[in-house]
Amino acid sequence: MIRSIIRIIVLASVLAGLFADPVPAQNAMPALRANITVTGDIVRIGDIVENAGPVADVPIFRAPDLGTRGAVPTERVVEAIRPYQLIGIDTRGLSEVIVTRAGRAINAQEISARVSKALEGQYGLGEAHNILVEFDNNVRTLNVEANATGELQVLALAYNPRTTRFDVTFDLPSSATLRRQPARFTGTAIETVDAITVEHPVEHGEVLKLSDLAVARRPKAEGSVISDIHAAAGLAARHQLRPGQPLHQADLMKPMIVQHNDTVTIVYEAPGLSLTLRGQAQDAGALGDTISVINVQSKRVVQGVISGPGRVTVTAAITRFVETGPTPNSPTPSEKPSREHSVE
């Protein structure tokens, strides 16, 4: 009986230990944190020390700038906390504490896109994605509060179409930082278009392949350029082409598939008749061009159309006679025909 009572007491003690309330947090040993992140401009004891107790809300340091971080030596942390009677701090062997100020970063790419959007459809400019923005100075990332939402709002905008210069000032209503000091940017903005260029020097007459070509953005003011890469592939250079040079229609031509003095096949075609002869080209030409060729047998020069590599087609002209019937004024057989009845 006594043994049963003892067992019940021991079991009760074990259960009591399992379900007992934990030690209050304020009684736990305070300890430094290795890395902390704050959202405000002040670092408090509770930010930097676990289990800081009643002094957790006491400010001790100024926080780094928005979106940046800094290191505070452990000795300095302990020295700053000492007046508040927080003793027995476990430094965990740390030599420093890293403090990060949370923020939202608005980078140069986002700022550039916002300038383009502000200029879209104004001052004769087109869509935003076709507007190229270049700033006068390197644009540093704007750091605003982590909870600052929305996009930059235009406070002031000026643009000169003649010089292409802009001057814009942005605000972010949800950011106290930008409300105090709006961000101003200056630079140039131009409308651009897709332009086909060559990747390497191309000599006169060289036929362009897709691998020779690239797409670049060029100022629209440069005039009409070839914007479809497939429209340039397969054509030949009318003169030497340089990398980065936007291509115009005048820079290209159909490739010459017959050269001067080339031996060609002359295809003579007439209704119901087709002959092939050996000839020599007297001119160079592209597909569809009319050139002179000489029949090497008869030495006669004829005109033909280039219908393929080394092939010139000569089509016989169809001679048509004007057939006239007798009329009241028809001449007698002994009379000569008038000019109206001559062969066409």
Secondary structure as UniProt FT lines:
FT   HELIX           2..19
FT   HELIX           25..27
FT   STRAND          31..32
FT   STRAND          35..38
FT   STRAND          42..44
FT   HELIX           45..48
FT   STRAND          49..50
FT   HELIX           53..55
FT   TURN            56..57
FT   STRAND          59..62
FT   TURN            66..67
FT   STRAND          69..73
FT   HELIX           74..81
FT   HELIX           82..84
FT   TURN            92..93
FT   STRAND          96..101
FT   STRAND          104..106
FT   HELIX           108..119
FT   TURN            120..121
FT   TURN            123..124
FT   HELIX           128..130
FT   STRAND          131..135
FT   STRAND          142..144
FT   TURN            146..147
FT   STRAND          153..160
FT   TURN            161..164
FT   STRAND          165..171
FT   TURN            173..174
FT   HELIX           176..180
FT   STRAND          183..198
FT   TURN            204..205
FT   HELIX           210..212
FT   STRAND          213..219
FT   HELIX           220..222
FT   HELIX           229..232
FT   TURN            233..234
FT   STRAND          236..237
FT   HELIX           249..251
FT   STRAND          252..253
FT   STRAND          256..258
FT   TURN            260..261
FT   STRAND          263..270
FT   TURN            271..272
FT   STRAND          273..281
FT   STRAND          285..286
FT   TURN            287..288
FT   STRAND          290..295
FT   TURN            296..298
FT   STRAND          301..308
FT   TURN            309..310
FT   STRAND          311..315
FT   TURN            328..329
FT   TURN            333..334
FT   HELIX           339..341
//
